[in-house]
Structure formats: structure tokens, C-alpha cells
Amino acid sequence: MASFNCFALAFFVALSFSSIDVGLAARHLQQLPPTPTLPTTTLPPFPSIPNLPQPSIPSFPRPGALPPLPTMPALPTLPSVPRATLPPLPSMPSIPTIPTTIPSIPFFPPPPSPSSP
């Protein structure tokens, strides 16, 4: 776990140092004088695409004219494998049931109050 933390820290430091150079380069670009505008030239028009002849698509025979597919020979039958029978599972002991009713709390009457003469 500690090696992962050291690796993460080293990666973070390397990433920080690599971004310092980017910040310095951006500052140098901002401090440059504005670039002069370059003369623009007009491009010649695109040549027109010639119309090529369309190839003719050969006609294919109709599906009904095809010969029928050969029939598959019958596969040999496999011999039957004897079935394994498992012994019956032992019976599980019954789980005791949890009572669902809450017993009532007995109510005791308050003690008699002392009478003053």
C-alpha cells in the first residue's frame, strides 16, 4: 500500500513539472509581437469530374432454376448411456420455530399512599 502511495506521489510530481513547461511556453507565446498578416492567394477551381460509363450488371439465374441441394445422410444413433442414480438425501432436523407473539408485561398496582393523621 505504501509503494502505491509513493508511486502516486511521484506521478503527481512528474505531472506538475511537465505542466510548468507548458505554462512557460504559453507565456512566451503571449509576449511575442503580433504576427504580420500573410498575403492570401486564390485557389484555382476544382476540375470537373468526368461522367464515367456505368458497368452493366450481369443477370443471375432465378432461385427456382437452381438444382436441388443434396440431402444429408442420416446420422448414426448413439448407444444409450446408463443413468447414474443418487442415494436419497438424509433428512434434515426440524428447525425450531420462533414465537411471533409478544408476552404481556404484568401490571402491578401502585403501592398504597401513606395516609397522614
N, CA, C and O atoms as CSV, one atom per row, in Angstrom:
chain,resi,resn,atom,element,x,y,z
A,1,MET,N,N,0.828,-1.183,0.000
A,1,MET,CA,C,0.000,0.000,0.000
A,1,MET,C,C,0.873,1.247,0.000
A,1,MET,O,O,0.565,2.237,-0.663
A,2,ALA,N,N,1.990,1.184,0.769
A,2,ALA,CA,C,2.870,2.337,0.840
A,2,ALA,C,C,3.563,2.563,-0.499
A,2,ALA,O,O,3.810,3.706,-0.885
A,3,SER,N,N,3.879,1.478,-1.210
A,3,SER,CA,C,4.540,1.647,-2.509
A,3,SER,C,C,3.592,2.310,-3.501
A,3,SER,O,O,4.031,3.089,-4.348
A,4,PHE,N,N,2.313,2.015,-3.409
A,4,PHE,CA,C,1.345,2.665,-4.294
A,4,PHE,C,C,1.264,4.157,-3.995
A,4,PHE,O,O,1.177,4.973,-4.913
A,5,ASN,N,N,1.291,4.517,-2.710
A,5,ASN,CA,C,1.242,5.937,-2.350
A,5,ASN,C,C,2.486,6.660,-2.859
A,5,ASN,O,O,2.393,7.787,-3.345
A,6,CYS,N,N,3.661,6.009,-2.750
A,6,CYS,CA,C,4.888,6.636,-3.262
A,6,CYS,C,C,4.814,6.786,-4.775
A,6,CYS,O,O,5.233,7.804,-5.327
A,7,PHE,N,N,4.280,5.770,-5.442
A,7,PHE,CA,C,4.145,5.853,-6.899
A,7,PHE,C,C,3.179,6.967,-7.288
A,7,PHE,O,O,3.443,7.710,-8.233
A,8,ALA,N,N,2.071,7.090,-6.575
A,8,ALA,CA,C,1.096,8.143,-6.874
A,8,ALA,C,C,1.711,9.515,-6.633
A,8,ALA,O,O,1.471,10.442,-7.407
A,9,LEU,N,N,2.497,9.658,-5.575
A,9,LEU,CA,C,3.140,10.938,-5.289
A,9,LEU,C,C,4.163,11.273,-6.375
A,9,LEU,O,O,4.224,12.414,-6.833
A,10,ALA,N,N,4.969,10.286,-6.792
A,10,ALA,CA,C,5.953,10.519,-7.846
A,10,ALA,C,C,5.264,10.885,-9.160
A,10,ALA,O,O,5.745,11.746,-9.897
A,11,PHE,N,N,4.147,10.238,-9.451
A,11,PHE,CA,C,3.402,10.553,-10.680
A,11,PHE,C,C,2.849,11.967,-10.627
A,11,PHE,O,O,2.883,12.686,-11.625
A,12,PHE,N,N,2.344,12.366,-9.482
A,12,PHE,CA,C,1.794,13.716,-9.327
A,12,PHE,C,C,2.890,14.773,-9.471
A,12,PHE,O,O,2.665,15.814,-10.088
A,13,VAL,N,N,4.076,14.514,-8.907
A,13,VAL,CA,C,5.192,15.459,-9.019
A,13,VAL,C,C,5.642,15.555,-10.466
A,13,VAL,O,O,5.889,16.657,-10.956
A,14,ALA,N,N,5.756,14.423,-11.167
A,14,ALA,CA,C,6.167,14.430,-12.571
A,14,ALA,C,C,5.149,15.181,-13.423
A,14,ALA,O,O,5.521,15.931,-14.325
A,15,LEU,N,N,3.890,14.981,-13.141
A,15,LEU,CA,C,2.845,15.684,-13.885
A,15,LEU,C,C,2.911,17.196,-13.619
A,15,LEU,O,O,2.687,17.992,-14.530
A,16,SER,N,N,3.212,17.584,-12.401
A,16,SER,CA,C,3.321,19.001,-12.074
A,16,SER,C,C,4.486,19.641,-12.810
A,16,SER,O,O,4.351,20.734,-13.359
A,17,PHE,N,N,5.647,18.955,-12.826
A,17,PHE,CA,C,6.808,19.521,-13.522
A,17,PHE,C,C,6.588,19.588,-15.024
A,17,PHE,O,O,7.093,20.499,-15.681
A,18,SER,N,N,5.850,18.653,-15.572
A,18,SER,CA,C,5.617,18.705,-17.015
A,18,SER,C,C,4.667,19.844,-17.372
A,18,SER,O,O,4.752,20.377,-18.479
A,19,SER,N,N,3.779,20.227,-16.484
A,19,SER,CA,C,2.862,21.317,-16.797
A,19,SER,C,C,3.525,22.678,-16.619
A,19,SER,O,O,3.015,23.670,-17.140
A,20,ILE,N,N,4.647,22.761,-15.899
A,20,ILE,CA,C,5.362,24.036,-15.743
A,20,ILE,C,C,5.882,24.490,-17.095
A,20,ILE,O,O,5.781,25.669,-17.436
A,21,ASP,N,N,6.442,23.560,-17.874
A,21,ASP,CA,C,6.965,23.912,-19.187
A,21,ASP,C,C,5.859,24.417,-20.104
A,21,ASP,O,O,6.082,25.333,-20.897
A,22,VAL,N,N,4.698,23.843,-20.006
A,22,VAL,CA,C,3.583,24.273,-20.841
A,22,VAL,C,C,3.166,25.695,-20.469
A,22,VAL,O,O,2.865,26.502,-21.349
A,23,GLY,N,N,3.148,25.999,-19.197
A,23,GLY,CA,C,2.790,27.344,-18.762
A,23,GLY,C,C,3.817,28.369,-19.222
A,23,GLY,O,O,3.448,29.470,-19.630
A,24,LEU,N,N,5.108,28.021,-19.160
A,24,LEU,CA,C,6.138,28.944,-19.624
A,24,LEU,C,C,6.041,29.160,-21.128
A,24,LEU,O,O,6.216,30.283,-21.599
A,25,ALA,N,N,5.768,28.113,-21.882
A,25,ALA,CA,C,5.644,28.256,-23.329
A,25,ALA,C,C,4.458,29.145,-23.677
A,25,ALA,O,O,4.543,29.960,-24.595
A,26,ALA,N,N,3.361,28.995,-22.958
A,26,ALA,CA,C,2.191,29.840,-23.223
A,26,ALA,C,C,2.508,31.302,-22.912
A,26,ALA,O,O,2.076,32.195,-23.640
A,27,ARG,N,N,3.255,31.551,-21.845
A,27,ARG,CA,C,3.617,32.930,-21.505
A,27,ARG,C,C,4.512,33.530,-22.591
A,27,ARG,O,O,4.340,34.692,-22.957
A,28,HIS,N,N,5.467,32.751,-23.111
A,28,HIS,CA,C,6.331,33.249,-24.183
A,28,HIS,C,C,5.520,33.555,-25.440
A,28,HIS,O,O,5.796,34.539,-26.126
A,29,LEU,N,N,4.541,32.738,-25.746
A,29,LEU,CA,C,3.716,32.995,-26.925
A,29,LEU,C,C,2.887,34.262,-26.760
A,29,LEU,O,O,2.650,34.983,-27.730
A,30,GLN,N,N,2.444,34.535,-25.532
A,30,GLN,CA,C,1.657,35.735,-25.307
A,30,GLN,C,C,2.508,36.995,-25.389
A,30,GLN,O,O,1.992,38.059,-25.732
A,31,GLN,N,N,3.797,36.901,-25.084
A,31,GLN,CA,C,4.663,38.065,-25.085
A,31,GLN,C,C,5.249,38.365,-26.461
A,31,GLN,O,O,5.914,39.389,-26.617
A,32,LEU,N,N,5.032,37.520,-27.459
A,32,LEU,CA,C,5.545,37.768,-28.800
A,32,LEU,C,C,4.771,38.906,-29.448
A,32,LEU,O,O,3.592,39.102,-29.152
A,33,PRO,N,N,5.428,39.664,-30.337
A,33,PRO,CA,C,4.687,40.703,-31.054
A,33,PRO,C,C,3.697,40.046,-32.005
A,33,PRO,O,O,3.884,38.892,-32.389
A,34,PRO,N,N,2.647,40.764,-32.390
A,34,PRO,CA,C,1.651,40.148,-33.281
A,34,PRO,C,C,2.296,39.799,-34.626
A,34,PRO,O,O,3.155,40.527,-35.124
A,35,THR,N,N,1.876,38.703,-35.189
A,35,THR,CA,C,2.437,38.251,-36.458
A,35,THR,C,C,1.854,39.081,-37.594
A,35,THR,O,O,0.681,39.453,-37.552
A,36,PRO,N,N,2.663,39.373,-38.608
A,36,PRO,CA,C,2.138,40.134,-39.743
A,36,PRO,C,C,1.182,39.261,-40.542
A,36,PRO,O,O,1.306,38.037,-40.566
A,37,THR,N,N,0.243,39.903,-41.184
A,37,THR,CA,C,-0.717,39.141,-41.993
A,37,THR,C,C,-0.042,38.730,-43.285
A,37,THR,O,O,0.651,39.525,-43.920
A,38,LEU,N,N,-0.244,37.516,-43.655
A,38,LEU,CA,C,0.350,36.983,-44.869
A,38,LEU,C,C,-0.572,37.239,-46.048
A,38,LEU,O,O,-1.792,37.254,-45.889
A,39,PRO,N,N,-0.003,37.440,-47.224
A,39,PRO,CA,C,-0.876,37.637,-48.390
A,39,PRO,C,C,-1.604,36.343,-48.719
A,39,PRO,O,O,-1.039,35.253,-48.626
A,40,THR,N,N,-2.829,36.479,-49.095
A,40,THR,CA,C,-3.613,35.298,-49.438
A,40,THR,C,C,-3.667,35.154,-50.952
A,40,THR,O,O,-3.671,36.135,-51.696
A,41,THR,N,N,-3.707,33.938,-51.368
A,41,THR,CA,C,-3.800,33.667,-52.804
A,41,THR,C,C,-5.125,32.986,-53.079
A,41,THR,O,O,-5.696,32.334,-52.205
A,42,THR,N,N,-5.601,33.142,-54.280
A,42,THR,CA,C,-6.852,32.473,-54.643
A,42,THR,C,C,-6.523,31.112,-55.222
A,42,THR,O,O,-5.580,30.963,-56.000
A,43,LEU,N,N,-7.276,30.167,-54.850
A,43,LEU,CA,C,-7.057,28.805,-55.328
A,43,LEU,C,C,-7.741,28.608,-56.667
A,43,LEU,O,O,-8.794,29.192,-56.923
A,44,PRO,N,N,-7.149,27.789,-57.519
A,44,PRO,CA,C,-7.811,27.521,-58.799
A,44,PRO,C,C,-9.056,26.679,-58.559
A,44,PRO,O,O,-9.131,25.971,-57.554
A,45,PRO,N,N,-10.035,26.739,-59.458
A,45,PRO,CA,C,-11.250,25.939,-59.252
A,45,PRO,C,C,-10.936,24.449,-59.419
A,45,PRO,O,O,-10.001,24.055,-60.116
A,46,PHE,N,N,-11.750,23.656,-58.758
A,46,PHE,CA,C,-11.584,22.204,-58.856
A,46,PHE,C,C,-11.937,21.752,-60.265
A,46,PHE,O,O,-12.847,22.297,-60.889
A,47,PRO,N,N,-11.211,20.751,-60.765
A,47,PRO,CA,C,-11.585,20.243,-62.093
A,47,PRO,C,C,-12.903,19.491,-62.005
A,47,PRO,O,O,-13.242,18.937,-60.960
A,48,SER,N,N,-13.629,19.473,-63.083
A,48,SER,CA,C,-14.917,18.778,-63.072
A,48,SER,C,C,-14.686,17.270,-63.183
A,48,SER,O,O,-13.743,16.815,-63.831
A,49,ILE,N,N,-15.547,16.528,-62.551
A,49,ILE,CA,C,-15.437,15.071,-62.575
A,49,ILE,C,C,-16.111,14.575,-63.847
A,49,ILE,O,O,-17.274,14.885,-64.102
A,50,PRO,N,N,-15.368,13.795,-64.653
A,50,PRO,CA,C,-15.987,13.318,-65.902
A,50,PRO,C,C,-17.034,12.259,-65.609
A,50,PRO,O,O,-16.944,11.548,-64.608
A,51,ASN,N,N,-18.021,12.152,-66.474
A,51,ASN,CA,C,-19.057,11.131,-66.336
A,51,ASN,C,C,-18.517,9.831,-66.906
A,51,ASN,O,O,-18.252,9.733,-68.104
A,52,LEU,N,N,-18.358,8.849,-66.058
A,52,LEU,CA,C,-17.844,7.557,-66.487
A,52,LEU,C,C,-19.002,6.656,-66.884
A,52,LEU,O,O,-20.103,6.794,-66.350
A,53,PRO,N,N,-18.767,5.730,-67.820
A,53,PRO,CA,C,-19.862,4.819,-68.187
A,53,PRO,C,C,-20.168,3.871,-67.039
A,53,PRO,O,O,-19.267,3.421,-66.331
A,54,GLN,N,N,-21.446,3.574,-66.864
A,54,GLN,CA,C,-21.876,2.685,-65.805
A,54,GLN,C,C,-21.695,1.237,-66.253
A,54,GLN,O,O,-22.061,0.892,-67.376
A,55,PRO,N,N,-21.127,0.370,-65.379
A,55,PRO,CA,C,-20.972,-1.036,-65.778
A,55,PRO,C,C,-22.319,-1.727,-65.776
A,55,PRO,O,O,-23.218,-1.395,-65.002
A,56,SER,N,N,-22.430,-2.702,-66.670
A,56,SER,CA,C,-23.690,-3.450,-66.726
A,56,SER,C,C,-23.622,-4.588,-65.713
A,56,SER,O,O,-22.601,-5.261,-65.577
A,57,ILE,N,N,-24.726,-4.785,-65.010
A,57,ILE,CA,C,-24.796,-5.830,-64.003
A,57,ILE,C,C,-25.283,-7.102,-64.687
A,57,ILE,O,O,-26.325,-7.104,-65.344
A,58,PRO,N,N,-24.509,-8.204,-64.526
A,58,PRO,CA,C,-24.955,-9.446,-65.177
A,58,PRO,C,C,-26.214,-9.976,-64.491
A,58,PRO,O,O,-26.419,-9.786,-63.293
A,59,SER,N,N,-27.032,-10.630,-65.270
A,59,SER,CA,C,-28.258,-11.196,-64.697
A,59,SER,C,C,-27.952,-12.581,-64.130
A,59,SER,O,O,-27.268,-13.393,-64.754
A,60,PHE,N,N,-28.471,-12.822,-62.949
A,60,PHE,CA,C,-28.264,-14.108,-62.283
A,60,PHE,C,C,-29.473,-14.999,-62.533
A,60,PHE,O,O,-30.579,-14.507,-62.760
A,61,PRO,N,N,-29.253,-16.337,-62.490
A,61,PRO,CA,C,-30.406,-17.231,-62.694
A,61,PRO,C,C,-31.377,-17.129,-61.532
A,61,PRO,O,O,-30.994,-16.771,-60.418
A,62,ARG,N,N,-32.615,-17.441,-61.794
A,62,ARG,CA,C,-33.649,-17.376,-60.766
A,62,ARG,C,C,-33.435,-18.503,-59.751
A,62,ARG,O,O,-32.879,-19.548,-60.090
A,63,PRO,N,N,-33.881,-18.288,-58.488
A,63,PRO,CA,C,-33.686,-19.335,-57.473
A,63,PRO,C,C,-34.399,-20.632,-57.810
A,63,PRO,O,O,-33.928,-21.697,-57.412
A,64,GLY,N,N,-35.510,-20.589,-58.524
A,64,GLY,CA,C,-36.212,-21.823,-58.863
A,64,GLY,C,C,-35.454,-22.644,-59.896
A,64,GLY,O,O,-35.683,-23.848,-60.006
A,65,ALA,N,N,-34.567,-22.030,-60.644
A,65,ALA,CA,C,-33.847,-22.730,-61.689
A,65,ALA,C,C,-32.611,-23.446,-61.159
A,65,ALA,O,O,-31.973,-24.198,-61.897
A,66,LEU,N,N,-32.262,-23.225,-59.897
A,66,LEU,CA,C,-31.078,-23.879,-59.344
A,66,LEU,C,C,-31.374,-25.349,-59.080
A,66,LEU,O,O,-32.518,-25.709,-58.802
A,67,PRO,N,N,-30.354,-26.204,-59.163
A,67,PRO,CA,C,-30.588,-27.622,-58.854
A,67,PRO,C,C,-30.842,-27.785,-57.360
A,67,PRO,O,O,-30.370,-26.978,-56.559
A,68,PRO,N,N,-31.578,-28.815,-56.984
A,68,PRO,CA,C,-31.859,-29.005,-55.553
A,68,PRO,C,C,-30.582,-29.388,-54.804
A,68,PRO,O,O,-29.674,-30.000,-55.366
A,69,LEU,N,N,-30.534,-29.018,-53.542
A,69,LEU,CA,C,-29.383,-29.354,-52.712
A,69,LEU,C,C,-29.410,-30.836,-52.382
A,69,LEU,O,O,-30.484,-31.422,-52.246
A,70,PRO,N,N,-28.225,-31.456,-52.251
A,70,PRO,CA,C,-28.212,-32.875,-51.889
A,70,PRO,C,C,-28.714,-33.066,-50.466
A,70,PRO,O,O,-28.573,-32.180,-49.623
A,71,THR,N,N,-29.292,-34.213,-50.210
A,71,THR,CA,C,-29.810,-34.496,-48.867
A,71,THR,C,C,-28.688,-35.018,-47.985
A,71,THR,O,O,-27.767,-35.687,-48.453
A,72,MET,N,N,-28.781,-34.706,-46.727
A,72,MET,CA,C,-27.768,-35.164,-45.768
A,72,MET,C,C,-28.053,-36.611,-45.399
A,72,MET,O,O,-29.208,-36.984,-45.195
A,73,PRO,N,N,-27.006,-37.434,-45.311
A,73,PRO,CA,C,-27.247,-38.818,-44.869
A,73,PRO,C,C,-27.634,-38.818,-43.394
A,73,PRO,O,O,-27.278,-37.914,-42.638
A,74,ALA,N,N,-28.363,-39.844,-43.010
A,74,ALA,CA,C,-28.815,-39.948,-41.620
A,74,ALA,C,C,-27.613,-40.209,-40.716
A,74,ALA,O,O,-26.731,-41.000,-41.048
A,75,LEU,N,N,-27.595,-39.538,-39.580
A,75,LEU,CA,C,-26.508,-39.718,-38.629
A,75,LEU,C,C,-26.712,-41.026,-37.870
A,75,LEU,O,O,-27.849,-41.406,-37.589
A,76,PRO,N,N,-25.623,-41.717,-37.535
A,76,PRO,CA,C,-25.792,-42.959,-36.766
A,76,PRO,C,C,-26.294,-42.638,-35.365
A,76,PRO,O,O,-26.000,-41.585,-34.800
A,77,THR,N,N,-27.052,-43.567,-34.833
A,77,THR,CA,C,-27.592,-43.356,-33.482
A,77,THR,C,C,-26.541,-43.754,-32.451
A,77,THR,O,O,-25.801,-44.720,-32.638
A,78,LEU,N,N,-26.491,-43.007,-31.381
A,78,LEU,CA,C,-25.535,-43.289,-30.315
A,78,LEU,C,C,-26.144,-44.292,-29.350
A,78,LEU,O,O,-27.355,-44.277,-29.126
A,79,PRO,N,N,-25.319,-45.167,-28.773
A,79,PRO,CA,C,-25.873,-46.108,-27.793
A,79,PRO,C,C,-26.298,-45.359,-26.537
A,79,PRO,O,O,-25.751,-44.311,-26.192
A,80,SER,N,N,-27.279,-45.925,-25.877
A,80,SER,CA,C,-27.776,-45.254,-24.669
A,80,SER,C,C,-26.776,-45.431,-23.534
A,80,SER,O,O,-26.174,-46.492,-23.374
A,81,VAL,N,N,-26.616,-44.386,-22.763
A,81,VAL,CA,C,-25.683,-44.388,-21.648
A,81,VAL,C,C,-26.461,-44.730,-20.391
A,81,VAL,O,O,-27.551,-44.200,-20.175
A,82,PRO,N,N,-25.913,-45.614,-19.555
A,82,PRO,CA,C,-26.644,-45.940,-18.314
A,82,PRO,C,C,-26.720,-44.704,-17.410
A,82,PRO,O,O,-25.772,-43.924,-17.317
A,83,ARG,N,N,-27.843,-44.553,-16.766
A,83,ARG,CA,C,-28.064,-43.416,-15.887
A,83,ARG,C,C,-27.555,-43.736,-14.483
A,83,ARG,O,O,-27.738,-44.842,-13.974
A,84,ALA,N,N,-26.914,-42.747,-13.876
A,84,ALA,CA,C,-26.453,-42.912,-12.508
A,84,ALA,C,C,-27.564,-42.457,-11.573
A,84,ALA,O,O,-28.179,-41.410,-11.778
A,85,THR,N,N,-27.809,-43.253,-10.551
A,85,THR,CA,C,-28.829,-42.878,-9.562
A,85,THR,C,C,-28.124,-42.436,-8.293
A,85,THR,O,O,-27.161,-43.062,-7.851
A,86,LEU,N,N,-28.604,-41.373,-7.724
A,86,LEU,CA,C,-28.021,-40.851,-6.499
A,86,LEU,C,C,-28.780,-41.411,-5.299
A,86,LEU,O,O,-29.988,-41.637,-5.377
A,87,PRO,N,N,-28.074,-41.635,-4.191
A,87,PRO,CA,C,-28.786,-42.108,-2.990
A,87,PRO,C,C,-29.654,-40.977,-2.449
A,87,PRO,O,O,-29.367,-39.806,-2.698
A,88,PRO,N,N,-30.700,-41.311,-1.719
A,88,PRO,CA,C,-31.560,-40.257,-1.179
A,88,PRO,C,C,-30.805,-39.419,-0.144
A,88,PRO,O,O,-29.937,-39.925,0.567
A,89,LEU,N,N,-31.145,-38.157,-0.075
A,89,LEU,CA,C,-30.508,-37.264,0.881
A,89,LEU,C,C,-31.026,-37.553,2.284
A,89,LEU,O,O,-32.194,-37.900,2.459
A,90,PRO,N,N,-30.155,-37.409,3.286
A,90,PRO,CA,C,-30.638,-37.629,4.654
A,90,PRO,C,C,-31.599,-36.514,5.042
A,90,PRO,O,O,-31.519,-35.388,4.552
A,91,SER,N,N,-32.507,-36.869,5.937
A,91,SER,CA,C,-33.499,-35.870,6.345
A,91,SER,C,C,-32.846,-34.875,7.295
A,91,SER,O,O,-32.026,-35.243,8.136
A,92,MET,N,N,-33.218,-33.631,7.149
A,92,MET,CA,C,-32.662,-32.565,7.980
A,92,MET,C,C,-33.494,-32.462,9.259
A,92,MET,O,O,-34.710,-32.653,9.235
A,93,PRO,N,N,-32.826,-32.155,10.379
A,93,PRO,CA,C,-33.621,-31.977,11.611
A,93,PRO,C,C,-34.493,-30.733,11.470
A,93,PRO,O,O,-34.152,-29.783,10.766
A,94,SER,N,N,-35.604,-30.770,12.149
A,94,SER,CA,C,-36.533,-29.643,12.031
A,94,SER,C,C,-35.976,-28.431,12.783
A,94,SER,O,O,-35.350,-28.573,13.833
A,95,ILE,N,N,-36.211,-27.259,12.240
A,95,ILE,CA,C,-35.744,-26.018,12.846
A,95,ILE,C,C,-36.824,-25.534,13.800
A,95,ILE,O,O,-37.997,-25.462,13.431
A,96,PRO,N,N,-36.431,-25.199,15.032
A,96,PRO,CA,C,-37.473,-24.741,15.966
A,96,PRO,C,C,-38.063,-23.419,15.481
A,96,PRO,O,O,-37.371,-22.598,14.880
A,97,THR,N,N,-39.321,-23.233,15.745
A,97,THR,CA,C,-39.993,-22.024,15.296
A,97,THR,C,C,-39.796,-20.906,16.315
A,97,THR,O,O,-39.713,-21.151,17.518
A,98,ILE,N,N,-39.724,-19.713,15.828
A,98,ILE,CA,C,-39.571,-18.538,16.694
A,98,ILE,C,C,-40.962,-18.038,17.041
A,98,ILE,O,O,-41.793,-17.858,16.151
A,99,PRO,N,N,-41.230,-17.811,18.319
A,99,PRO,CA,C,-42.574,-17.334,18.672
A,99,PRO,C,C,-42.817,-15.941,18.088
A,99,PRO,O,O,-41.941,-15.075,18.117
A,100,THR,N,N,-43.985,-15.755,17.576
A,100,THR,CA,C,-44.315,-14.474,16.951
A,100,THR,C,C,-45.127,-13.565,17.869
A,100,THR,O,O,-45.298,-12.384,17.568
A,101,THR,N,N,-45.621,-14.087,18.963
A,101,THR,CA,C,-46.413,-13.253,19.881
A,101,THR,C,C,-45.513,-12.708,20.976
A,101,THR,O,O,-44.589,-13.385,21.425
A,102,ILE,N,N,-45.784,-11.486,21.402
A,102,ILE,CA,C,-45.014,-10.860,22.471
A,102,ILE,C,C,-45.773,-11.095,23.772
A,102,ILE,O,O,-46.961,-10.788,23.878
A,103,PRO,N,N,-45.067,-11.646,24.762
A,103,PRO,CA,C,-45.792,-11.885,26.034
A,103,PRO,C,C,-46.161,-10.560,26.692
A,103,PRO,O,O,-45.459,-9.558,26.558
A,104,SER,N,N,-47.260,-10.589,27.390
A,104,SER,CA,C,-47.722,-9.347,28.043
A,104,SER,C,C,-46.909,-9.108,29.313
A,104,SER,O,O,-46.489,-10.047,29.989
A,105,ILE,N,N,-46.702,-7.842,29.615
A,105,ILE,CA,C,-45.960,-7.459,30.824
A,105,ILE,C,C,-46.971,-7.382,31.969
A,105,ILE,O,O,-48.007,-6.727,31.850
A,106,PRO,N,N,-46.661,-8.054,33.072
A,106,PRO,CA,C,-47.643,-7.994,34.187
A,106,PRO,C,C,-47.729,-6.575,34.762
A,106,PRO,O,O,-46.730,-5.863,34.865
A,107,PHE,N,N,-48.929,-6.197,35.126
A,107,PHE,CA,C,-49.162,-4.860,35.662
A,107,PHE,C,C,-49.330,-4.973,37.174
A,107,PHE,O,O,-50.215,-5.659,37.685
A,108,PHE,N,N,-48.444,-4.272,37.858
A,108,PHE,CA,C,-48.545,-4.268,39.323
A,108,PHE,C,C,-49.191,-2.954,39.750
A,108,PHE,O,O,-48.810,-1.887,39.267
A,109,PRO,N,N,-50.162,-3.026,40.649
A,109,PRO,CA,C,-50.799,-1.776,41.101
A,109,PRO,C,C,-49.810,-0.967,41.955
A,109,PRO,O,O,-48.935,-1.548,42.596
A,110,PRO,N,N,-49.940,0.329,41.968
A,110,PRO,CA,C,-49.002,1.131,42.791
A,110,PRO,C,C,-49.232,0.873,44.285
A,110,PRO,O,O,-50.334,0.535,44.717
A,111,PRO,N,N,-48.185,1.039,45.033
A,111,PRO,CA,C,-48.357,0.796,46.485
A,111,PRO,C,C,-49.297,1.838,47.090
A,111,PRO,O,O,-49.409,2.953,46.580
A,112,PRO,N,N,-49.946,1.479,48.141
A,112,PRO,CA,C,-50.861,2.456,48.747
A,112,PRO,C,C,-50.087,3.662,49.290
A,112,PRO,O,O,-48.980,3.530,49.813
A,113,SER,N,N,-50.683,4.800,49.155
A,113,SER,CA,C,-50.004,6.005,49.655
A,113,SER,C,C,-50.170,6.102,51.159
A,113,SER,O,O,-51.222,5.749,51.691
A,114,PRO,N,N,-49.167,6.566,51.833
A,114,PRO,CA,C,-49.295,6.675,53.309
A,114,PRO,C,C,-50.316,7.776,53.675
A,114,PRO,O,O,-50.304,8.874,53.119
A,115,SER,N,N,-51.128,7.459,54.557
A,115,SER,CA,C,-52.130,8.452,54.964
A,115,SER,C,C,-51.592,9.246,56.144
A,115,SER,O,O,-50.987,8.676,57.051
A,116,SER,N,N,-51.795,10.485,56.140
A,116,SER,CA,C,-51.310,11.333,57.251
A,116,SER,C,C,-52.481,11.606,58.201
A,116,SER,O,O,-53.564,11.962,57.736
A,117,PRO,N,N,-52.291,11.446,59.555
A,117,PRO,CA,C,-53.395,11.679,60.507
A,117,PRO,C,C,-53.639,13.089,60.841
A,117,PRO,O,O,-54.538,13.391,61.626
